[in-house]
Amino acid sequence: MFWIGVFGSGTVTPEDPLYEQAELLGKAIAEAGWVVLNGGYGGIMEAVSKGATAADGTVIGVTTPWLKKRQPNPYLSREITAPTYLQRLERLVLSADAAVVFPGGSGTMLEIAALLTLVERRFLDKERPIVFFSDSWRPWLQLLQDQGIIATVPPRMQFVNTIDRIIPFFQQCFQTHHSS
């Protein structure tokens, strides 16, 4: 069973169109038989958790006492409490078999940077497919390439603007990984 890490803003509200898109993604992940993995709090994390739970899926939230003002969202099947913020980051990035990145802030940027570094340096046992939902991260990634901070964009990385392209992309990546 694959664990799909979903990263994005913790402040998106149910009125935001991204919340609805994340909810649809959670449902699609659950219907594919995969586990949703996220940071366990509000915004995109809550929305994807809500969608997966509505489809009887499993949701794992990785939280930390360092984020004292935040409460875990009510849609988690299981909460894993990491002692520190950096251990939370490590657990999220290393446990995900694939990642979907929504627009977000500095926390999301840190998660992406960690994942890209581990992929580029081949520190992971297998390459993780990464999907960026929307083009919001494209200029930042281009800047990292232009400055020589990352050498290349990983081959299993895509930018999409519709949720329906994510699951087929992951299915193709997982099928290729298992047949090699």
N, C-alpha and C positions, 0 to 999 in steps of 0.2 A: 504494500500500500504506500503510495507516494504522499509526501507531506509538501503542501504548496504554501510557501511563505508569502504573505501579503503585507506589503509595507505601504505606508502613506500617512497623511495628516491625521493627527489625533483630535483635531478641532472641527472637522467637517460635521455639519448638522444634517438632520433628516431632510431639511428643505433644500439642501444642495444637490444638484444632479449627480455629483460624484458619489454621494451616499447611495443613491438608487443603483448606480452602476456597480458599486462594490457589493451591494446586496445580491444583485443578479449573479455576480461572479461567485460569491459564496455558495449560492444555490447550484450553479454549474459545477463547481468543484465537488460538492457533495454528491451530485448526480453521477459524476464520473467515478465515484467510489474512492475519492482521495480525501485526505485530511487537510483542514485549514489550519495553518499555523500563523499566529500573529502576536503582536505585543500585548494583547489582552485588554486594552483600554477602550476609549471612545473613538469617535470619528470613523475613519475607514475601517479600523479594527473592529468596531462594533457592527458596522454595516455588513461586512463580509461574514462575521460570526452569526449575525441574525439570519442572513440568507442561507447559510449552511445548516443552521439549526432548523429552519423551516422545512428543509429538505431531508431532515433526519440524519444530517451529517455529523461528523466529529470535528470539534473545534478545540484546539490547544492554544491557550494564551500564556505567554511568558511575561510575567510581571516582576516587579522589584520594589522593595520597600523604599528605595531611593526616590521614587516618584510619589511622595507622600500625599500630594493633593489629588491624586487620581484614584479612582475606584475601578476594579475589574468590571468589564461589561457583563451583563446577566446572561449572555448567550454562550458562555464557555462550557464545554463538556469537561474540560480538565484545565486546571491552573497550575503552572509550574512557576514557583517563586525563585528567582535568581537572587543571590545575596547582594549583588552590586549591579549598577547600570551596565558596566562593561561585560560582566558575566551574562547578563540578559542579551546583550548584543551578540556575544559569542554563541549562545544557545540558539538564538533565532537564525543566525546566518549558517551555522554548521548543520542544523537539523533540517533545513529546507532542501528538498530534492529539486525544487524549481522555485522561482520567485516572480511575483507580479508587483510592480512598483507604480503606485498612484502618485499624483502630486502631493508634496509634503514639505516639511521644513527641515531644520538642521538635524533632527533625529533620523529622518528618512535618508537624508544625505549621508549621514554617518553609516547607516546600514548598507546603502548602495556602495559606498567607498570600500567598506570592509569586504563585501561580497566580490566586487570587481578585483580587488587586490588578491584575494584568495584564489579566484579563478585564473587571473593572469599569471600568477606565480606558481600555478599548478600545485597549490598546497592542499587541494581537495582530492579525495579519492576518485571523483568523477566530476565532469563539468556540469554546472547547473544552468539550465535554460533560464533566461531572464526576459520578461516582457515588461516594457514600460507602457502603461496605459496613459496615453496622450503624449504629446511632444514636449511637455514642460521640462523634462530633464535633458533633452537633446543638446541645447546650447552649453550646459554645464559639462556634459560628457565630451563635447567637441573641444571645449577649453582644456580639459584634462589631457586630451590627445595632442592638441596644439602645443601645449607646454611640456610635453614629454612625460607627463605624470603617469599616464597609462600608454602602453605602446600601441595597442590595437583594441578595437571593440571585439568582444568575444563572438565567435561565429554563431552561437546559439542565443543571440539576443535580437529582439524585435521591438519595434514601436508599433502600437496598435491604437486605434481610436474607437474600436467596438469590442465589447466583451466576447462576442461570438467567435472571434479569431483566436482566443487564448487557449481554450481547451484542445482544439485540433492541433495547434502548434506543439503543446506539451505532449499530446499523444504521439505525435510524430517523433519528437525527441526521445521519449521514453522507449518507443519501439526500436528506434535506431540504437539506443544504448544497450538494450537487451539482446539485439541480434548481432552485436559486434563481439 
